[in-house]
Every structure is written in C-alpha cells, then in structure tokens.
C-alpha cells in the first residue's frame, strides 16, 4: 500500500511532488521513494511509518506489550 497524495500534502505542507521529494530528502535522507510516470511520488506506507513513527504506539506483528503492574499505585491511595 502506498501513502496517498493527501497524506503527503498534509505531512509536507507541499503540493508539488518535486517539493514533497525535497522535503522528504531533507528530513529523512535515507527514505526510499520513486517518481511515477505521471510525476507523482510513490512512497510505501511501511517506509513512511518507519520514519514518521506514526505506528510507534502499536506493537509490531508477533510482539506483545507487557501489562503494567499497578498494584503498588492502588495500595498508596
């Protein structure tokens, strides 16, 4: 799946694909994207998430989050 043009426009604040590419290269020098034949950017959602940390709150597939032990907090009150 690719990042939509609206998401790129909202994140970069730029409307032209060339300006979006400059912004992404400046902010994330190692990000991987390509230009389509029509001049628009093709950026995979996973690549975008890796650099923008938009999925950092969600555990990756196969990982589980540990439950916090709140028993000490309950006793204090």
N, CA, C and O atoms as a Tinker XYZ file with bonds, in Angstrom:
   308  protein
     1  N      0.840000   -1.171000    0.000000    73     2
     2  CA     0.000000    0.000000    0.000000    64     1     3
     3  C      0.891000    1.242000    0.000000    63     2     4     5
     4  O      1.950000    1.265000    0.627000    81     3
     5  N      0.443000    2.263000   -0.709000    73     3     6
     6  CA     1.203000    3.499000   -0.816000    64     5     7
     7  C      0.519000    4.624000   -0.047000    63     6     8     9
     8  O     -0.689000    4.594000    0.188000    81     7
     9  N      1.310000    5.604000    0.333000    73     7    10
    10  CA     0.804000    6.785000    1.024000    64     9    11
    11  C      0.012000    7.615000    0.011000    63    10    12    13
    12  O      0.460000    7.808000   -1.119000    81    11
    13  N     -1.139000    8.094000    0.404000    73    11    14
    14  CA    -1.966000    8.871000   -0.518000    64    13    15
    15  C     -1.377000   10.267000   -0.718000    63    14    16    17
    16  O     -0.586000   10.752000    0.091000    81    15
    17  N     -1.782000   10.888000   -1.809000    73    15    18
    18  CA    -1.307000   12.239000   -2.107000    64    17    19
    19  C     -1.757000   13.220000   -1.035000    63    18    20    21
    20  O     -1.027000   14.153000   -0.702000    81    19
    21  N     -2.954000   13.016000   -0.491000    73    19    22
    22  CA    -3.470000   13.917000    0.543000    64    21    23
    23  C     -2.623000   13.830000    1.817000    63    22    24    25
    24  O     -2.353000   14.846000    2.458000    81    23
    25  N     -2.209000   12.617000    2.177000    73    23    26
    26  CA    -1.381000   12.445000    3.376000    64    25    27
    27  C     -0.024000   13.108000    3.171000    63    26    28    29
    28  O      0.471000   13.800000    4.061000    81    27
    29  N      0.579000   12.899000    2.002000    73    27    30
    30  CA     1.865000   13.539000    1.714000    64    29    31
    31  C      1.730000   15.058000    1.729000    63    30    32    33
    32  O      2.587000   15.757000    2.269000    81    31
    33  N      0.664000   15.560000    1.140000    73    31    34
    34  CA     0.433000   17.008000    1.106000    64    33    35
    35  C      0.261000   17.548000    2.525000    63    34    36    37
    36  O      0.801000   18.601000    2.863000    81    35
    37  N     -0.481000   16.834000    3.342000    73    35    38
    38  CA    -0.692000   17.278000    4.719000    64    37    39
    39  C      0.574000   17.206000    5.558000    63    38    40    41
    40  O      0.829000   18.094000    6.372000    81    39
    41  N      1.368000   16.158000    5.369000    73    39    42
    42  CA     2.581000   15.991000    6.178000    64    41    43
    43  C      3.664000   16.978000    5.777000    63    42    44    45
    44  O      4.307000   17.581000    6.636000    81    43
    45  N      3.870000   17.147000    4.465000    73    43    46
    46  CA     4.956000   18.011000    3.996000    64    45    47
    47  C      4.550000   19.469000    3.909000    63    46    48    49
    48  O      5.398000   20.357000    3.994000    81    47
    49  N      3.237000   19.727000    3.736000    73    47    50
    50  CA     2.797000   21.093000    3.528000    64    49    51
    51  C      3.077000   21.572000    2.114000    63    50    52    53
    52  O      2.976000   22.767000    1.836000    81    51
    53  N      3.421000   20.674000    1.232000    73    51    54
    54  CA     3.763000   20.990000   -0.160000    64    53    55
    55  C      2.767000   20.322000   -1.092000    63    54    56    57
    56  O      2.278000   19.230000   -0.802000    81    55
    57  N      2.462000   20.972000   -2.214000    73    55    58
    58  CA     1.519000   20.400000   -3.166000    64    57    59
    59  C      2.209000   19.747000   -4.352000    63    58    60    61
    60  O      1.699000   18.762000   -4.887000    81    59
    61  N      3.345000   20.264000   -4.775000    73    59    62
    62  CA     4.051000   19.685000   -5.930000    64    61    63
    63  C      4.886000   18.497000   -5.485000    63    62    64    65
    64  O      5.530000   18.551000   -4.436000    81    63
    65  N      4.885000   17.420000   -6.270000    73    63    66
    66  CA     5.684000   16.236000   -5.921000    64    65    67
    67  C      7.182000   16.521000   -5.790000    63    66    68    69
    68  O      7.852000   15.921000   -4.949000    81    67
    69  N      7.710000   17.427000   -6.610000    73    67    70
    70  CA     9.137000   17.746000   -6.506000    64    69    71
    71  C      9.451000   18.425000   -5.174000    63    70    72    73
    72  O     10.497000   18.168000   -4.578000    81    71
    73  N      8.550000   19.290000   -4.704000    73    71    74
    74  CA     8.737000   19.949000   -3.406000    64    73    75
    75  C      8.581000   18.941000   -2.267000    63    74    76    77
    76  O      9.304000   19.008000   -1.272000    81    75
    77  N      7.637000   18.009000   -2.413000    73    75    78
    78  CA     7.468000   16.961000   -1.415000    64    77    79
    79  C      8.731000   16.106000   -1.333000    63    78    80    81
    80  O      9.166000   15.741000   -0.241000    81    79
    81  N      9.320000   15.787000   -2.487000    73    79    82
    82  CA    10.544000   14.979000   -2.512000    64    81    83
    83  C     11.691000   15.712000   -1.834000    63    82    84    85
    84  O     12.448000   15.103000   -1.077000    81    83
    85  N     11.834000   17.010000   -2.093000    73    83    86
    86  CA    12.890000   17.787000   -1.431000    64    85    87
    87  C     12.703000   17.783000    0.077000    63    86    88    89
    88  O     13.666000   17.611000    0.825000    81    87
    89  N     11.463000   17.971000    0.528000    73    87    90
    90  CA    11.168000   17.964000    1.952000    64    89    91
    91  C     11.537000   16.620000    2.575000    63    90    92    93
    92  O     12.204000   16.572000    3.609000    81    91
    93  N     11.101000   15.528000    1.943000    73    91    94
    94  CA    11.376000   14.196000    2.488000    64    93    95
    95  C     12.871000   13.908000    2.510000    63    94    96    97
    96  O     13.378000   13.347000    3.481000    81    95
    97  N     13.582000   14.287000    1.446000    73    95    98
    98  CA    15.046000   14.043000    1.417000    64    97    99
    99  C     15.774000   14.853000    2.479000    63    98   100   101
   100  O     16.760000   14.391000    3.054000    81    99
   101  N     15.286000   16.063000    2.739000    73    99   102
   102  CA    15.919000   16.902000    3.758000    64   101   103
   103  C     15.656000   16.353000    5.158000    63   102   104   105
   104  O     16.569000   16.289000    5.981000    81   103
   105  N     14.416000   15.959000    5.430000    73   103   106
   106  CA    14.057000   15.468000    6.754000    64   105   107
   107  C     14.553000   14.048000    7.022000    63   106   108   109
   108  O     14.974000   13.727000    8.134000    81   107
   109  N     14.497000   13.203000    5.992000    73   107   110
   110  CA    14.838000   11.787000    6.135000    64   109   111
   111  C     15.748000   11.373000    4.981000    63   110   112   113
   112  O     15.257000   10.835000    3.989000    81   111
   113  N     17.047000   11.604000    5.079000    73   111   114
   114  CA    17.948000   11.343000    3.938000    64   113   115
   115  C     17.928000    9.898000    3.433000    63   114   116   117
   116  O     18.269000    9.665000    2.274000    81   115
   117  N     17.553000    8.945000    4.238000    73   115   118
   118  CA    17.592000    7.541000    3.814000    64   117   119
   119  C     16.238000    7.003000    3.366000    63   118   120   121
   120  O     16.127000    5.817000    3.058000    81   119
   121  N     15.210000    7.842000    3.320000    73   119   122
   122  CA    13.884000    7.373000    2.927000    64   121   123
   123  C     13.884000    6.951000    1.454000    63   122   124   125
   124  O     14.563000    7.558000    0.625000    81   123
   125  N     13.130000    5.928000    1.148000    73   123   126
   126  CA    13.092000    5.387000   -0.206000    64   125   127
   127  C     11.736000    5.679000   -0.833000    63   126   128   129
   128  O     10.699000    5.278000   -0.305000    81   127
   129  N     11.751000    6.375000   -1.953000    73   127   130
   130  CA    10.544000    6.636000   -2.740000    64   129   131
   131  C     10.948000    6.760000   -4.193000    63   130   132   133
   132  O     12.126000    6.931000   -4.505000    81   131
   133  N      9.981000    6.674000   -5.076000    73   131   134
   134  CA    10.243000    6.821000   -6.509000    64   133   135
   135  C      9.202000    7.756000   -7.108000    63   134   136   137
   136  O      8.136000    7.977000   -6.534000    81   135
   137  N      9.536000    8.302000   -8.280000    73   135   138
   138  CA     8.586000    9.111000   -9.028000    64   137   139
   139  C      7.865000    8.205000  -10.017000    63   138   140   141
   140  O      8.491000    7.415000  -10.724000    81   139
   141  N      6.565000    8.326000  -10.058000    73   139   142
   142  CA     5.761000    7.588000  -11.038000    64   141   143
   143  C      5.893000    8.276000  -12.394000    63   142   144   145
   144  O      6.451000    9.369000  -12.490000    81   143
   145  N      5.375000    7.630000  -13.441000    73   143   146
   146  CA     5.422000    8.197000  -14.784000    64   145   147
   147  C      4.674000    9.522000  -14.883000    63   146   148   149
   148  O      5.038000   10.372000  -15.695000    81   147
   149  N      3.646000    9.710000  -14.079000    73   147   150
   150  CA     2.887000   10.966000  -14.111000    64   149   151
   151  C      3.519000   12.064000  -13.264000    63   150   152   153
   152  O      2.982000   13.169000  -13.190000    81   151
   153  N      4.660000   11.775000  -12.621000    73   151   154
   154  CA     5.374000   12.771000  -11.824000    64   153   155
   155  C      5.056000   12.747000  -10.344000    63   154   156   157
   156  O      5.721000   13.433000   -9.568000    81   155
   157  N      4.067000   11.983000   -9.929000    73   155   158
   158  CA     3.720000   11.909000   -8.509000    64   157   159
   159  C      4.684000   10.972000   -7.774000    63   158   160   161
   160  O      5.414000   10.196000   -8.392000    81   159
   161  N      4.669000   11.063000   -6.460000    73   159   162
   162  CA     5.546000   10.230000   -5.633000    64   161   163
   163  C      4.885000    8.904000   -5.300000    63   162   164   165
   164  O      3.680000    8.841000   -5.056000    81   163
   165  N      5.673000    7.862000   -5.294000    73   163   166
   166  CA     5.221000    6.556000   -4.820000    64   165   167
   167  C      6.054000    6.248000   -3.577000    63   166   168   169
   168  O      7.259000    6.012000   -3.668000    81   167
   169  N      5.406000    6.253000   -2.431000    73   167   170
   170  CA     6.057000    6.009000   -1.144000    64   169   171
   171  C      5.258000    4.946000   -0.408000    63   170   172   173
   172  O      4.066000    5.117000   -0.155000    81   171
   173  N      5.918000    3.854000   -0.069000    73   171   174
   174  CA     5.215000    2.774000    0.631000    64   173   175
   175  C      4.820000    3.228000    2.034000    63   174   176   177
   176  O      5.550000    3.974000    2.687000    81   175
   177  N      3.671000    2.774000    2.481000    73   175   178
   178  CA     3.159000    3.137000    3.804000    64   177   179
   179  C      4.117000    2.684000    4.902000    63   178   180   181
   180  O      4.329000    3.408000    5.874000    81   179
   181  N      4.696000    1.493000    4.755000    73   179   182
   182  CA     5.631000    0.979000    5.767000    64   181   183
   183  C      6.868000    1.862000    5.868000    63   182   184   185
   184  O      7.382000    2.094000    6.962000    81   183
   185  N      7.343000    2.353000    4.734000    73   183   186
   186  CA     8.510000    3.235000    4.728000    64   185   187
   187  C      8.168000    4.562000    5.402000    63   186   188   189
   188  O      8.955000    5.082000    6.193000    81   187
   189  N      7.013000    5.098000    5.093000    73   187   190
   190  CA     6.562000    6.346000    5.709000    64   189   191
   191  C      6.427000    6.178000    7.220000    63   190   192   193
   192  O      6.860000    7.039000    7.985000    81   191
   193  N      5.828000    5.074000    7.647000    73   191   194
   194  CA     5.644000    4.820000    9.073000    64   193   195
   195  C      6.974000    4.654000    9.793000    63   194   196   197
   196  O      7.122000    5.083000   10.937000    81   195
   197  N      7.936000    4.036000    9.131000    73   195   198
   198  CA     9.243000    3.828000    9.763000    64   197   199
   199  C      9.896000    5.147000   10.133000    63   198   200   201
   200  O     10.524000    5.250000   11.187000    81   199
   201  N      9.760000    6.147000    9.293000    73   199   202
   202  CA    10.422000    7.426000    9.541000    64   201   203
   203  C      9.569000    8.409000   10.322000    63   202   204   205
   204  O     10.110000    9.260000   11.030000    81   203
   205  N      8.275000    8.317000   10.215000    73   203   206
   206  CA     7.429000    9.284000   10.906000    64   205   207
   207  C      6.936000    8.775000   12.248000    63   206   208   209
   208  O      6.338000    9.534000   13.011000    81   207
   209  N      7.175000    7.506000   12.551000    73   207   210
   210  CA     6.792000    6.897000   13.822000    64   209   211
   211  C      5.294000    6.935000   14.060000    63   210   212   213
   212  O      4.849000    6.950000   15.208000    81   211
   213  N      4.514000    6.950000   12.995000    73   211   214
   214  CA     3.069000    7.021000   13.183000    64   213   215
   215  C      2.491000    5.727000   13.728000    63   214   216   217
   216  O      1.364000    5.721000   14.224000    81   215
   217  N      3.230000    4.637000   13.648000    73   215   218
   218  CA     2.733000    3.382000   14.201000    64   217   219
   219  C      3.557000    2.943000   15.417000    63   218   220   221
   220  O      3.533000    1.771000   15.791000    81   219
   221  N      4.268000    3.859000   16.018000    73   219   222
   222  CA     5.131000    3.508000   17.146000    64   221   223
   223  C      4.327000    3.020000   18.343000    63   222   224   225
   224  O      4.826000    2.221000   19.135000    81   223
   225  N      3.112000    3.478000   18.484000    73   223   226
   226  CA     2.301000    3.080000   19.632000    64   225   227
   227  C      1.744000    1.671000   19.489000    63   226   228   229
   228  O      1.317000    1.068000   20.474000    81   227
   229  N      1.745000    1.144000   18.271000    73   227   230
   230  CA     1.216000   -0.192000   18.040000    64   229   231
   231  C      2.357000   -1.192000   18.012000    63   230   232   233
   232  O      3.362000   -0.940000   17.347000    81   231
   233  N      2.243000   -2.316000   18.705000    73   231   234
   234  CA     3.300000   -3.318000   18.641000    64   233   235
   235  C      3.349000   -3.960000   17.260000    63   234   236   237
   236  O      2.323000   -4.122000   16.599000    81   235
   237  N      4.553000   -4.322000   16.835000    73   235   238
   238  CA     4.715000   -4.978000   15.541000    64   237   239
   239  C      4.115000   -6.378000   15.598000    63   238   240   241
   240  O      3.856000   -6.916000   16.675000    81   239
   241  N      3.903000   -6.946000   14.443000    73   239   242
   242  CA     3.320000   -8.288000   14.371000    64   241   243
   243  C      4.209000   -9.278000   15.113000    63   242   244   245
   244  O      5.426000   -9.286000   14.928000    81   243
   245  N      3.611000  -10.098000   15.939000    73   243   246
   246  CA     4.362000  -11.092000   16.693000    64   245   247
   247  C      4.860000  -10.601000   18.039000    63   246   248   249
   248  O      5.363000  -11.395000   18.834000    81   247
   249  N      4.733000   -9.318000   18.313000    73   247   250
   250  CA     5.176000   -8.777000   19.592000    64   249   251
   251  C      3.964000   -8.505000   20.469000    63   250   252   253
   252  O      2.889000   -8.158000   19.979000    81   251
   253  N      4.149000   -8.663000   21.738000    73   251   254
   254  CA     3.081000   -8.337000   22.676000    64   253   255
   255  C      3.597000   -7.306000   23.666000    63   254   256   257
   256  O      4.786000   -7.269000   23.986000    81   255
   257  N      2.702000   -6.488000   24.135000    73   255   258
   258  CA     3.081000   -5.498000   25.129000    64   257   259
   259  C      2.856000   -6.084000   26.515000    63   258   260   261
   260  O      1.864000   -6.772000   26.755000    81   259
   261  N      3.768000   -5.812000   27.410000    73   259   262
   262  CA     3.609000   -6.282000   28.779000    64   261   263
   263  C      2.585000   -5.428000   29.500000    63   262   264   265
   264  O      2.518000   -4.216000   29.294000    81   263
   265  N      1.798000   -6.054000   30.334000    73   263   266
   266  CA     0.853000   -5.322000   31.164000    64   265   267
   267  C      1.604000   -4.715000   32.334000    63   266   268   269
   268  O      2.484000   -5.348000   32.918000    81   267
   269  N      1.254000   -3.494000   32.666000    73   267   270
   270  CA     1.899000   -2.821000   33.788000    64   269   271
   271  C      1.318000   -3.324000   35.102000    63   270   272   273
   272  O      0.117000   -3.575000   35.207000    81   271
   273  N      2.182000   -3.468000   36.102000    73   271   274
   274  CA     1.747000   -3.868000   37.426000    64   273   275
   275  C      1.383000   -2.607000   38.200000    63   274   276   277
   276  O      2.266000   -1.877000   38.650000    81   275
   277  N      0.103000   -2.352000   38.354000    73   275   278
   278  CA    -0.364000   -1.147000   39.024000    64   277   279
   279  C     -0.746000   -1.400000   40.476000    63   278   280   281
   280  O     -1.373000   -0.543000   41.098000    81   279
   281  N     -0.389000   -2.539000   41.026000    73   279   282
   282  CA    -0.788000   -2.875000   42.385000    64   281   283
   283  C     -0.169000   -1.927000   43.418000    63   282   284   285
   284  O     -0.797000   -1.635000   44.436000    81   283
   285  N      1.038000   -1.451000   43.173000    73   283   286
   286  CA     1.657000   -0.510000   44.116000    64   285   287
   287  C      0.910000    0.819000   44.147000    63   286   288   289
   288  O      0.795000    1.439000   45.204000    81   287
   289  N      0.414000    1.250000   43.024000    73   287   290
   290  CA    -0.319000    2.511000   42.981000    64   289   291
   291  C     -1.674000    2.387000   43.673000    63   290   292   293
   292  O     -2.144000    3.336000   44.301000    81   291
   293  N     -2.282000    1.248000   43.561000    73   291   294
   294  CA    -3.598000    1.045000   44.190000    64   293   295
   295  C     -3.505000    1.019000   45.707000    63   294   296   297
   296  O     -4.427000    1.460000   46.393000    81   295
   297  N     -2.411000    0.513000   46.229000    73   295   298
   298  CA    -2.231000    0.445000   47.690000    64   297   299
   299  C     -1.939000    1.811000   48.289000    63   298   300   301
   300  O     -2.275000    2.060000   49.447000    81   299
   301  N     -1.313000    2.711000   47.512000    73   299   302
   302  CA    -0.920000    4.007000   48.055000    64   301   303
   303  C     -2.122000    4.889000   48.381000    63   302   304   305
   304  O     -2.027000    5.744000   49.262000    81   303
   305  N     -3.243000    4.704000   47.699000    73   303   306
   306  CA    -4.404000    5.572000   47.891000    64   305   307
   307  C     -5.266000    5.091000   48.961000    63   306   308
   308  O     -6.290000    5.708000   49.253000    81   307
